[in-house]
Amino acid sequence: MRSLVFMTLMLFVGISSADQLLINDYWAGFRTPADYFVDERDGFSGSYRLSDDGVLISIYHDRGEQYNPMFSAAYAISACREYSSTNDQQYLKAMTAQLDKLVAVATTRKLESDFIVWEYDFDIESYGLKAPWVSGLAQGRIAAEFICAFDVTKDVKYREFASSAIRAFSIDMDKGGVATKTPYGIYFEEIAKPGFRSTKVLNGHVSALQAVWLWAQVSRDPEFATLAKAGIDAVRADLAHYDAGFLSWYDQDMTLKARHIAPRMDYNNLHVTQLAWLYHVDKDPAFLDYALRFSGYEHPRLNFTASYSTNAKTNGPEKLGFFGYSNYWSSSVFPVSLDIDLGGMRNISGLHLWGYTEKASPKDFDILVSDDGKQYRLHHKVRGNQDKLYYGSFSPVTSRYVKTVIFSDNGNNNVAFREFLMSEGIRKLKQFQVEYE
């Protein structure tokens, strides 16, 4: 397979071999076109189909069929890559169908110079964001696809569209772009709208940043090289703010009652990959340090057992680990006990329970401790909890085994939660709550 953007790069000089490898890796990271129709790996969009004119349609779990510019662009990149290596016209046709649709639905915004964005027509309930809104993540995917299309077709209109799409990253969110300036750098917002708060979604920012960096390499425009560095600097300054102590945080939105966590084997793992990419681009060992730290969170250290599970096959205690989506442990029987082996004598001073919903969170429960796993002693009682996220501290105790006996939930008749943590995780969580408050 020839290197994508090879012909484009021939127009410029000074691309290092290391950067060329990163460019090649970027294109290689997209799935094959056929993969879109044989699995349901996306949590956000369950599956896909093609419309009569060949445009990718997303089939959402909660909204049904909808056109999503970002997924269409990603599919186009996959087709572009396959066409580049095979010269098979079916891939060119698939790519062109996506591009024609993207061009047709683009919105031009005017400041000092025009730029184009792609507006979304559905609300984001988890953030309280009303349509229409734009996405830095989508802008990056779409711009990358226009870069790829220019490479394989040499049609200059695609380069012009890429340039217009990339321009949104230099425009403040309040002016219709996707940029948020901080004292240390610039964030490219995954969800953006004038007047809306900055959420600083990590995976969305880095994905957008990759497209800005790619454009800087291809165009050799110093403005965008500087912009890419500002995007890197923003993450560098805020690395600790994405560390929850047991997983990585999905964003920096502190306005919600339940801050978004990055699930294991999902967004947390994506953060690992993205931080490794930042290390290769920037060479700052801090990015590698956090990549390794977040990677360590992919392997939970606690061993859970339960006296009962509503469905032991699909939602047993092994689901406690914050894997996201529909992964949780639950019990419709009360009282029910959840037991943890800490692997050795540990000094514990608190508990964190992350309920699946508020009604499914535990209301009344006791915490018992044991040195040998046989003789337990009551250490702490909780009555009347109504929080989905329960943070509780108690007098320090040294123990290896912890048993939580749950007597009731908050009206769901089936207690369910995603994560159960002891004191180390809580201290880290509360540290950042206080810092932002």
Steps between C-alpha positions, in 0.01 A plus 500: 500500500639835405518766769191719506566871449825393330435708191394796712815473705710496185399864459672588825831422663607445857268216609698277734483123472358486852217737408434305181459185709253681724306613193489143369389373843220756504349363179555141611295560815166503318301181464435341160180596313355151545536522879222757517243239411605188691528608863368738766823625654381857540329583826381837367362372171397138501515409131490641148344465158538672163228721355386460141765750391776323692521732803576342837205518741551446872244291689494621859384295795280784624424716195470262210647586160687827456769649282817580694767697310784367714419133442445568132843663480665210684338258257627715213854486639477122510384493138767752400771286655374187326479680166855626544631146543276308255381753240161326531232735369242385756703671770530818298123495453442448873738784588345738249149432629605607849685807373207618288273475804749683724534782250120524466433534873796723594422839656714802416578741783656839440756690705819653365499207259239237427512157661266203484347287772258209526206557731331225698122504529451294816548590867774363724300426813796392714638855471176693469604623154222595260531475122643636284862452604828413333779262589877542490526123479279494192685797347826310533367179347342688211809710434715186501272338245526800269880479533485133407264569209731767364790257518331225300306714250717814473178701488594836656146563621558236768810679622298822517229330704765359734646847547158651574414225749835528680451876540230433765774388740644851509161660577370538856192298588307817583563622146373181339822297497613217728796653689525577872807687615655427841800663671712212369363412158188439291234229522305384198153432633323177408167676558492873425244777477523875566414563864544136603751404768835341427496126574851411378416143399844338485453245221316753284771761549788265415316357199445854372858588584623212284320652203646845571846344529445307176401819319806678637720223356327498163459874451824607674300797627675637813169633636366147536829363628468757779136409550586131529765580761244702697270197496782281631591754768141510625504127575849515648389758756184307594619138510433468873145630453419191292625253761224368727735267686325184379413599140531808285240774487318538169496881519551798729133592537454569869145638470325161508403307811662189355822577314563281197751221543684326213398132514754219504564323169344801331575872536765444767683271262460760224658757733799268537544485124456875459748585776751265337445690175565830680823357637617399152414844360628714787757274673390620845533200738201629701271377222657154516477496879126564491449258213656227713304608807167494317597168344545361850140593575388256232572215742282519813674368808196412710334159503121520550249230593129542571246296692254552214482654154181571305669356190834344585577429133471856376522722810696317766751662739775475238322790326609729783791678342348795317490348155222743402177463304291206631771354721392488865430258783144476632286312748122487540537307828542675835702481710786427266871504576789610283841376611845630414839340553756780513782251449670584829457702816416855400424816689162621372308808601220544250276361231380612158196346330409607148135409445356416161209741560384700801211262567730199468757638744525334844299678768570309822813292537757379754874466455670210675872417507699182560862396527446139391184509287310295757442711808348838411439798725268794435698816434268757341129554429341711227131583510291708262754547218331640188807590295591323181861574589562417863820627658535402864781507751522310827752443778816339359525125536754241390346199329527270199134413440206739471135392491228748407152382593230690308149506645319724250528724196315823417191358336639300208451164677829398346817655641760557227836676477801524274792548735599432860816660630680519830677799654786559252264580214284724718789714615598564141142580397443741787834669440384619158149585615641739756748642252228593252246615758 
